[in-house]
Amino acid sequence: MFFNGSIAFFGVSDLAATDRFYRGELELELYKDQGLCRIYRVPGGGMIGFCSHMAVTAREKSPILTFLTEDVDGWHAKLKEKGAVMEEGPGQLLRYICHNPGLKAVCYNDK
């Protein structure tokens, strides 16, 4: 017996702004709009969901979503062109952190 996939859910205060970031800037496919939650497919497997009825945990040590890619520089250029707010990450592996409503999305190269 195996699992067919996974969905991680996060609370957000502005579902529309979150949708603009994940669907508009990161270009994730909207899998399902449940009204209070929106679920997105993550290329490579799994899904992430954002819900307006859940508590937002946006503090100094907030949840961090990490997206693995071999083209970190290409994603950096693409997100910068789209107006994403970013900072450079520490070291060689963690390259760019993209700030979005309530969470940080990290573009990461694990090579």
VOVO-21111 format. One record per atom (N, C-alpha, C): x, y, z; residue in one letter; residue number from 0. Coordinates in pm, 1 decimal. Atoms other than C-alpha are relative to their C-alpha. Example, Ala and Ser with C-alpha at 12.3 -4.5 7.8 and 13.67 -1.06 7.14 Angstrom:
// residues 2
+----------+----------+----------+------+-----+
!       px !       py !       pz ! code ! pos !
+----------+----------+----------+------+-----+
!     89.0 !   -119.0 !      0.0 !    a !   0 !
!   1230.0 !   -450.0 !    780.0 !    a !   0 !
!     90.0 !    120.0 !      0.0 !    a !   0 !
!    -82.0 !   -119.0 !     -6.0 !    s !   1 !
!   1367.0 !   -106.0 !    714.0 !    s !   1 !
!    -77.0 !    109.0 !     73.0 !    s !   1 !
+----------+----------+----------+------+-----+
This chain:
// residues 111
+----------+----------+----------+------+-----+
!       px !       py !       pz ! code ! pos !
+----------+----------+----------+------+-----+
!     84.6 !   -116.3 !      0.0 !    m !   0 !
!      0.0 !      0.0 !      0.0 !    m !   0 !
!     90.5 !    124.5 !      0.0 !    m !   0 !
!    -79.6 !   -121.1 !     12.4 !    f !   1 !
!    140.9 !    342.7 !   -102.1 !    f !   1 !
!    -90.3 !    122.3 !      0.6 !    f !   1 !
!     71.5 !   -126.0 !     13.0 !    f !   2 !
!     37.8 !    706.8 !    -85.9 !    f !   2 !
!      3.3 !     44.0 !   -144.9 !    f !   2 !
!      6.5 !    -49.7 !    137.4 !    n !   3 !
!    -66.0 !    873.6 !   -412.2 !    n !   3 !
!     58.7 !    139.4 !    -15.4 !    n !   3 !
!    -54.6 !   -134.9 !      5.1 !    g !   4 !
!     79.9 !   1213.9 !   -323.6 !    g !   4 !
!     -9.7 !     66.0 !    135.1 !    g !   4 !
!      7.5 !    -73.6 !   -125.6 !    s !   5 !
!     89.9 !   1483.8 !    -60.7 !    s !   5 !
!    -38.5 !    145.3 !    -26.1 !    s !   5 !
!     33.4 !   -142.4 !      4.5 !    i !   6 !
!    -44.9 !   1831.6 !      9.0 !    i !   6 !
!     39.3 !     58.9 !    135.2 !    i !   6 !
!    -31.9 !    -75.1 !   -121.9 !    a !   7 !
!    104.9 !   2071.0 !    264.7 !    a !   7 !
!    -84.8 !    126.2 !     -2.8 !    a !   7 !
!     87.6 !   -116.6 !     -7.3 !    f !   8 !
!   -135.8 !   2342.9 !    380.3 !    f !   8 !
!     60.7 !    106.4 !     91.1 !    f !   8 !
!    -50.2 !   -113.7 !    -75.1 !    f !   9 !
!    -42.4 !   2690.5 !    506.2 !    f !   9 !
!   -109.7 !    105.1 !     11.4 !    f !   9 !
!     95.7 !   -108.0 !    -18.5 !    g !  10 !
!   -252.7 !   2970.7 !    648.8 !    g !  10 !
!     52.3 !    129.7 !    -59.5 !    g !  10 !
!    -35.2 !   -130.5 !     57.8 !    v !  11 !
!   -251.5 !   3305.9 !    466.3 !    v !  11 !
!   -110.7 !    100.2 !     30.7 !    v !  11 !
!     99.9 !   -103.6 !    -27.4 !    s !  12 !
!   -424.6 !   3636.8 !    528.0 !    s !  12 !
!    -62.7 !     55.1 !   -127.6 !    s !  12 !
!     50.1 !    -54.4 !    127.2 !    d !  13 !
!   -469.4 !   3731.4 !    161.3 !    d !  13 !
!     12.7 !   -107.1 !   -108.3 !    d !  13 !
!      0.3 !    110.8 !     96.1 !    l !  14 !
!   -564.4 !   3440.0 !    -62.1 !    l !  14 !
!     21.7 !     48.7 !   -143.0 !    l !  14 !
!    -16.8 !    -53.6 !    135.9 !    a !  15 !
!   -580.5 !   3657.1 !   -375.7 !    a !  15 !
!    145.9 !     37.8 !    -27.0 !    a !  15 !
!   -141.2 !    -36.6 !     17.1 !    a !  16 !
!   -227.1 !   3795.0 !   -323.6 !    a !  16 !
!     87.0 !   -124.8 !     -7.4 !    a !  16 !
!    -73.2 !    125.8 !      3.1 !    t !  17 !
!   -100.5 !   3444.7 !   -254.3 !    t !  17 !
!    -15.8 !    -66.7 !   -136.5 !    t !  17 !
!     26.2 !     56.7 !    132.5 !    d !  18 !
!   -263.5 !   3325.3 !   -577.8 !    d !  18 !
!     81.0 !     73.5 !   -106.9 !    d !  18 !
!    -78.9 !    -76.9 !     98.3 !    r !  19 !
!    -97.0 !   3606.8 !   -773.5 !    r !  19 !
!    146.8 !    -41.6 !      3.4 !    r !  19 !
!   -140.0 !     39.8 !    -11.7 !    f !  20 !
!    240.2 !   3497.4 !   -637.8 !    f !  20 !
!     22.3 !   -140.9 !    -53.7 !    f !  20 !
!    -26.2 !    139.1 !     36.1 !    y !  21 !
!    211.4 !   3120.6 !   -679.9 !    y !  21 !
!    -44.7 !    -34.9 !   -141.4 !    y !  21 !
!     46.3 !     28.9 !    136.2 !    r !  22 !
!      9.7 !   3110.2 !   -999.8 !    r !  22 !
!     60.2 !     98.2 !    -99.5 !    r !  22 !
!    -49.9 !   -102.2 !     91.2 !    g !  23 !
!    126.8 !   3438.3 !  -1152.2 !    g !  23 !
!    150.6 !      3.8 !    -12.5 !    g !  23 !
!   -145.4 !    -14.3 !      5.0 !    e !  24 !
!    492.2 !   3463.9 !  -1055.1 !    e !  24 !
!     72.2 !   -134.2 !     -7.3 !    e !  24 !
!    -65.1 !    130.6 !      4.4 !    l !  25 !
!    588.1 !   3102.4 !   -985.9 !    l !  25 !
!    -59.3 !    -92.9 !   -104.9 !    l !  25 !
!     64.7 !     73.3 !    108.8 !    e !  26 !
!    351.1 !   2975.3 !  -1258.3 !    e !  26 !
!    -41.6 !   -141.7 !     37.3 !    e !  26 !
!     51.2 !    130.0 !    -39.9 !    l !  27 !
!    215.6 !   2685.6 !  -1055.5 !    l !  27 !
!   -143.5 !    -14.8 !    -49.2 !    l !  27 !
!    135.3 !     28.6 !     47.4 !    e !  28 !
!    -99.3 !   2519.6 !  -1184.7 !    e !  28 !
!    -95.9 !     -8.2 !    118.9 !    e !  28 !
!    103.8 !     10.1 !   -102.0 !    l !  29 !
!   -411.3 !   2571.8 !   -974.4 !    l !  29 !
!    -70.1 !   -133.4 !    -17.7 !    l !  29 !
!     62.7 !    131.0 !      3.5 !    y !  30 !
!   -533.9 !   2221.4 !   -894.7 !    y !  30 !
!   -146.6 !      9.6 !     40.5 !    y !  30 !
!    137.3 !     -9.4 !    -48.5 !    k !  31 !
!   -842.9 !   2314.4 !   -696.5 !    k !  31 !
!    -18.0 !    127.4 !     81.8 !    k !  31 !
!     39.7 !   -116.8 !    -78.2 !    d !  32 !
!  -1010.3 !   2628.9 !   -565.2 !    d !  32 !
!   -117.6 !    -43.5 !     85.2 !    d !  32 !
!    104.3 !     44.2 !    -91.5 !    q !  33 !
!  -1210.8 !   2532.9 !   -257.6 !    q !  33 !
!    -69.4 !    117.4 !     69.1 !    q !  33 !
!     59.1 !   -117.3 !    -63.0 !    g !  34 !
!  -1316.4 !   2886.9 !   -176.1 !    g !  34 !
!     91.3 !     57.8 !    106.2 !    g !  34 !
!    -87.2 !    -45.7 !   -108.3 !    l !  35 !
!  -1129.0 !   2923.6 !    151.9 !    l !  35 !
!    143.5 !    -50.7 !    -15.2 !    l !  35 !
!   -133.3 !     56.2 !     25.5 !    c !  36 !
!   -832.3 !   2719.5 !     22.9 !    c !  36 !
!     22.1 !    -11.6 !   -150.4 !    c !  36 !
!    -39.7 !     25.6 !    138.3 !    r !  37 !
!   -646.3 !   2700.9 !   -305.4 !    r !  37 !
!    119.5 !    -94.5 !      2.4 !    r !  37 !
!   -102.0 !    103.7 !      3.9 !    i !  38 !
!   -431.1 !   2402.3 !   -392.2 !    i !  38 !
!     70.0 !      7.0 !   -136.0 !    i !  38 !
!    -81.4 !    -11.8 !    120.8 !    y !  39 !
!   -146.1 !   2416.0 !   -646.8 !    y !  39 !
!     86.0 !   -124.0 !    -17.8 !    y !  39 !
!    -90.4 !    110.5 !     33.0 !    r !  40 !
!     44.5 !   2138.8 !   -822.2 !    r !  40 !
!    143.0 !     53.2 !     -2.2 !    r !  40 !
!   -141.6 !    -34.9 !      4.0 !    v !  41 !
!    418.8 !   2148.7 !   -773.4 !    v !  41 !
!     66.6 !    -91.8 !   -102.0 !    v !  41 !
!    -68.6 !     84.9 !     97.8 !    p !  42 !
!    616.8 !   2030.1 !  -1076.7 !    p !  42 !
!    101.3 !    -90.3 !     70.7 !    p !  42 !
!    -88.7 !     95.4 !    -64.1 !    g !  43 !
!    810.1 !   1719.2 !   -979.3 !    g !  43 !
!    -69.8 !    -82.4 !    107.3 !    g !  43 !
!     78.1 !     78.4 !    -94.9 !    g !  44 !
!    540.7 !   1600.1 !   -739.9 !    g !  44 !
!    -48.8 !     78.8 !    119.8 !    g !  44 !
!     57.4 !    -62.8 !   -118.0 !    g !  45 !
!    323.2 !   1698.8 !   -449.4 !    g !  45 !
!    -82.9 !    122.6 !    -33.0 !    g !  45 !
!     82.9 !   -119.5 !     13.8 !    m !  46 !
!     93.0 !   1993.2 !   -394.3 !    m !  46 !
!     15.7 !     84.7 !    124.9 !    m !  46 !
!      3.2 !    -89.9 !   -114.5 !    i !  47 !
!     75.9 !   2296.8 !   -169.1 !    i !  47 !
!   -135.0 !     69.8 !      0.1 !    i !  47 !
!    128.7 !    -66.0 !    -14.1 !    g !  48 !
!   -239.6 !   2453.2 !    -36.0 !    g !  48 !
!     11.7 !    119.0 !     93.3 !    g !  48 !
!      3.2 !   -120.4 !    -82.2 !    f !  49 !
!   -308.9 !   2795.0 !    110.5 !    f !  49 !
!   -144.4 !     26.9 !     38.1 !    f !  49 !
!    135.6 !    -15.4 !    -51.4 !    c !  50 !
!   -610.9 !   2863.2 !    329.5 !    c !  50 !
!    -13.8 !    129.8 !     78.0 !    c !  50 !
!     24.8 !   -125.8 !    -69.8 !    s !  51 !
!   -759.5 !   3188.6 !    451.3 !    s !  51 !
!    -63.3 !    -22.1 !    137.4 !    s !  51 !
!     62.1 !     26.5 !   -129.5 !    h !  52 !
!   -934.0 !   3020.1 !    746.4 !    h !  52 !
!     96.8 !    -59.7 !    102.1 !    h !  52 !
!   -101.2 !     54.3 !    -91.4 !    m !  53 !
!   -613.7 !   2879.5 !    898.8 !    m !  53 !
!     83.5 !    113.0 !     58.7 !    m !  53 !
!    -86.7 !    -99.4 !    -63.4 !    a !  54 !
!   -386.0 !   3067.6 !   1136.9 !    a !  54 !
!    123.7 !     24.5 !    -86.0 !    a !  54 !
!   -121.3 !    -38.3 !     73.4 !    v !  55 !
!   -101.9 !   3254.9 !    968.3 !    v !  55 !
!    117.1 !     -8.6 !     97.0 !    v !  55 !
!   -118.5 !     12.2 !    -84.9 !    t !  56 !
!    237.3 !   3162.5 !   1112.0 !    t !  56 !
!    115.0 !     76.3 !    -64.5 !    t !  56 !
!   -102.0 !    -85.6 !     60.5 !    a !  57 !
!    439.1 !   3455.6 !    978.1 !    a !  57 !
!     74.3 !     73.5 !    110.4 !    a !  57 !
!    -85.2 !    -58.7 !   -102.9 !    r !  58 !
!    702.0 !   3524.2 !   1238.6 !    r !  58 !
!    144.0 !    -14.0 !    -46.2 !    r !  58 !
!   -141.5 !      8.3 !     34.7 !    e !  59 !
!   1079.4 !   3528.2 !   1248.1 !    e !  59 !
!     36.1 !   -137.8 !    -55.9 !    e !  59 !
!    -28.5 !    136.4 !     46.0 !    k !  60 !
!   1084.9 !   3149.6 !   1201.1 !    k !  60 !
!   -124.8 !    -58.5 !    -63.9 !    k !  60 !
!    118.8 !     42.8 !     73.0 !    s !  61 !
!    795.9 !   3114.0 !    959.8 !    s !  61 !
!     29.7 !   -124.2 !    -82.4 !    s !  61 !
!    -23.1 !    110.0 !     93.8 !    p !  62 !
!    743.1 !   2811.8 !    737.2 !    p !  62 !
!     71.8 !     50.4 !   -124.7 !    p !  62 !
!    -70.9 !    -32.4 !    123.8 !    i !  63 !
!    968.1 !   2809.4 !    432.4 !    i !  63 !
!    -28.4 !   -110.6 !   -100.3 !    i !  63 !
!     17.3 !     94.8 !    109.5 !    l !  64 !
!    878.3 !   2641.5 !    104.5 !    l !  64 !
!    125.9 !      5.0 !    -85.5 !    l !  64 !
!   -120.8 !      5.9 !     80.7 !    t !  65 !
!   1175.7 !   2525.5 !    -98.0 !    t !  65 !
!    -31.5 !    -68.0 !   -131.6 !    t !  65 !
!     18.4 !     55.1 !    133.1 !    f !  66 !
!   1160.4 !   2469.5 !   -471.5 !    f !  66 !
!    137.9 !    -31.0 !    -57.6 !    f !  66 !
!   -128.0 !     41.5 !     56.6 !    l !  67 !
!   1446.7 !   2272.5 !   -626.0 !    l !  67 !
!     -0.2 !     24.3 !   -150.2 !    l !  67 !
!    -12.8 !    -23.7 !    143.1 !    t !  68 !
!   1570.1 !   2376.5 !   -968.7 !    t !  68 !
!    147.1 !      0.3 !    -37.5 !    t !  68 !
!   -136.5 !     -7.6 !     49.5 !    e !  69 !
!   1884.2 !   2339.6 !  -1175.8 !    e !  69 !
!     27.4 !    136.5 !    -60.8 !    e !  69 !
!    -15.8 !   -131.0 !     62.7 !    d !  70 !
!   1823.2 !   2687.7 !  -1322.0 !    d !  70 !
!    -38.7 !    111.2 !     97.2 !    d !  70 !
!     29.4 !   -101.3 !   -101.2 !    v !  71 !
!   1827.3 !   2909.7 !  -1013.8 !    v !  71 !
!     13.6 !    140.2 !    -59.3 !    v !  71 !
!    -21.2 !   -132.4 !     58.1 !    d !  72 !
!   1968.1 !   3205.4 !  -1207.8 !    d !  72 !
!   -110.9 !     37.1 !    -97.9 !    d !  72 !
!    110.3 !    -25.6 !     92.8 !    g !  73 !
!   1700.2 !   3170.7 !  -1475.4 !    g !  73 !
!   -127.0 !     37.4 !     74.5 !    g !  73 !
!    117.5 !    -33.2 !    -80.5 !    w !  74 !
!   1425.5 !   3169.8 !  -1211.4 !    w !  74 !
!     15.2 !    136.0 !     67.2 !    w !  74 !
!    -24.6 !   -130.0 !    -62.0 !    h !  75 !
!   1585.4 !   3465.7 !  -1036.9 !    h !  75 !
!    -31.3 !    111.6 !    -99.0 !    h !  75 !
!     24.2 !   -101.9 !    103.1 !    a !  76 !
!   1581.0 !   3665.9 !  -1361.4 !    a !  76 !
!   -149.6 !     10.6 !    -31.5 !    a !  76 !
!    142.5 !      2.2 !     33.0 !    k !  77 !
!   1223.0 !   3560.0 !  -1438.3 !    k !  77 !
!    -83.1 !     66.4 !    109.7 !    k !  77 !
!     75.8 !    -56.7 !   -111.3 !    l !  78 !
!   1092.2 !   3649.8 !  -1091.1 !    l !  78 !
!     30.0 !    148.0 !     18.1 !    l !  78 !
!    -36.6 !   -141.4 !     -9.5 !    k !  79 !
!   1283.7 !   3977.4 !  -1084.4 !    k !  79 !
!    -75.2 !     80.4 !   -105.9 !    k !  79 !
!     72.8 !    -65.6 !    109.6 !    e !  80 !
!   1126.9 !   4067.9 !  -1420.2 !    e !  80 !
!   -147.3 !     17.0 !     34.7 !    e !  80 !
!    140.9 !     -6.3 !    -38.6 !    k !  81 !
!    783.7 !   3995.1 !  -1270.7 !    k !  81 !
!    -22.8 !     86.6 !    123.9 !    k !  81 !
!     13.7 !    -90.4 !   -113.3 !    g !  82 !
!    855.3 !   4224.9 !   -974.2 !    g !  82 !
!      0.7 !    -66.5 !    135.7 !    g !  82 !
!     -5.1 !     68.0 !   -129.1 !    a !  83 !
!    904.6 !   3964.3 !   -700.0 !    a !  83 !
!    103.1 !     66.5 !     90.7 !    a !  83 !
!    -93.2 !    -54.3 !    -98.9 !    v !  84 !
!   1070.4 !   4091.6 !   -381.6 !    v !  84 !
!     91.8 !   -113.1 !     42.5 !    v !  84 !
!    -95.3 !    107.3 !    -26.9 !    m !  85 !
!   1388.7 !   3890.3 !   -331.6 !    m !  85 !
!    121.4 !     51.2 !     74.6 !    m !  85 !
!   -128.8 !    -27.3 !    -61.0 !    e !  86 !
!   1704.5 !   3875.3 !   -130.1 !    e !  86 !
!     90.7 !   -117.3 !    -35.0 !    e !  86 !
!    -91.2 !    110.3 !     27.7 !    e !  87 !
!   2016.5 !   3671.1 !   -194.5 !    e !  87 !
!     15.2 !    -83.5 !    124.9 !    e !  87 !
!    -14.0 !     89.9 !   -113.3 !    g !  88 !
!   2046.3 !   3366.6 !     26.0 !    g !  88 !
!    146.4 !    -26.7 !     31.5 !    g !  88 !
!   -138.3 !     29.8 !    -39.2 !    p !  89 !
!   2357.1 !   3248.3 !    211.5 !    p !  89 !
!     57.4 !   -118.4 !    -77.0 !    p !  89 !
!    -71.4 !    114.2 !     54.7 !    g !  90 !
!   2614.8 !   3018.3 !     56.3 !    g !  90 !
!    -31.0 !    -31.8 !   -144.7 !    g !  90 !
!     15.0 !     43.4 !    137.7 !    q !  91 !
!   2621.2 !   2830.4 !   -268.8 !    q !  91 !
!   -132.9 !    -69.1 !    -26.8 !    q !  91 !
!    121.6 !     77.5 !     24.4 !    l !  92 !
!   2312.2 !   2614.8 !   -221.7 !    l !  92 !
!   -125.1 !     85.2 !      4.0 !    l !  92 !
!    118.1 !    -84.6 !    -13.1 !    l !  93 !
!   2050.4 !   2856.1 !    -95.6 !    l !  93 !
!     28.7 !    131.5 !    -68.8 !    l !  93 !
!    -39.5 !   -111.7 !     83.5 !    r !  94 !
!   2058.0 !   3122.9 !   -362.4 !    r !  94 !
!    -91.0 !    120.8 !     10.7 !    r !  94 !
!     92.2 !   -113.5 !      0.7 !    y !  95 !
!   1746.5 !   3336.9 !   -361.1 !    y !  95 !
!   -122.0 !    -31.1 !     84.4 !    y !  95 !
!    121.8 !     13.2 !    -79.3 !    i !  96 !
!   1459.4 !   3391.4 !   -123.0 !    i !  96 !
!   -101.2 !    100.2 !    -54.7 !    i !  96 !
!    105.4 !    -83.2 !     57.2 !    c !  97 !
!   1135.6 !   3526.6 !   -272.1 !    c !  97 !
!   -106.4 !     21.0 !    107.5 !    c !  97 !
!     98.3 !    -28.4 !   -104.4 !    h !  98 !
!    907.7 !   3698.9 !    -23.1 !    h !  98 !
!   -138.8 !     13.3 !    -60.6 !    h !  98 !
!    138.6 !     -7.2 !     42.4 !    n !  99 !
!    536.8 !   3651.5 !    -66.8 !    n !  99 !
!    -86.7 !     15.5 !    124.1 !    n !  99 !
!     84.5 !    -23.5 !   -117.6 !    p ! 100 !
!    237.2 !   3708.7 !    162.0 !    p ! 100 !
!      7.7 !   -114.1 !    101.8 !    p ! 100 !
!      1.5 !     94.3 !   -110.4 !    g ! 101 !
!    307.1 !   3526.1 !    486.6 !    g ! 101 !
!    103.7 !   -110.1 !     -1.3 !    g ! 101 !
!    -97.1 !    109.0 !      9.4 !    l ! 102 !
!    573.2 !   3282.9 !    364.5 !    l ! 102 !
!    119.7 !     44.8 !    -81.2 !    l ! 102 !
!   -113.9 !    -20.5 !     87.7 !    k ! 103 !
!    911.3 !   3269.5 !    200.6 !    k ! 103 !
!      8.5 !   -119.1 !    -94.4 !    k ! 103 !
!    -20.6 !    106.8 !     96.6 !    a ! 104 !
!    962.7 !   3068.8 !   -115.8 !    a ! 104 !
!    147.5 !      3.7 !    -39.8 !    a ! 104 !
!   -143.1 !      4.5 !     25.3 !    v ! 105 !
!   1320.0 !   2956.1 !   -170.5 !    v ! 105 !
!     27.7 !    -73.4 !   -130.8 !    v ! 105 !
!    -48.7 !     64.6 !    122.0 !    c ! 106 !
!   1473.3 !   2882.4 !   -510.5 !    c ! 106 !
!    134.1 !    -62.2 !     34.2 !    c ! 106 !
!   -110.8 !     75.6 !    -55.8 !    y ! 107 !
!   1734.8 !   2617.1 !   -444.8 !    y ! 107 !
!     58.3 !    -92.5 !   -103.7 !    y ! 107 !
!    -68.5 !     94.5 !     86.5 !    n ! 108 !
!   1994.2 !   2421.6 !   -639.5 !    n ! 108 !
!     75.7 !    -96.7 !     89.3 !    n ! 108 !
!    -62.1 !     95.9 !    -90.8 !    d ! 109 !
!   2098.9 !   2101.6 !   -464.7 !    d ! 109 !
!    122.4 !    -68.2 !    -59.0 !    d ! 109 !
!   -118.7 !     60.5 !     62.6 !    k ! 110 !
!   2394.3 !   2024.8 !   -695.0 !    k ! 110 !
!    125.6 !     57.1 !     58.2 !    k ! 110 !
+----------+----------+----------+------+-----+
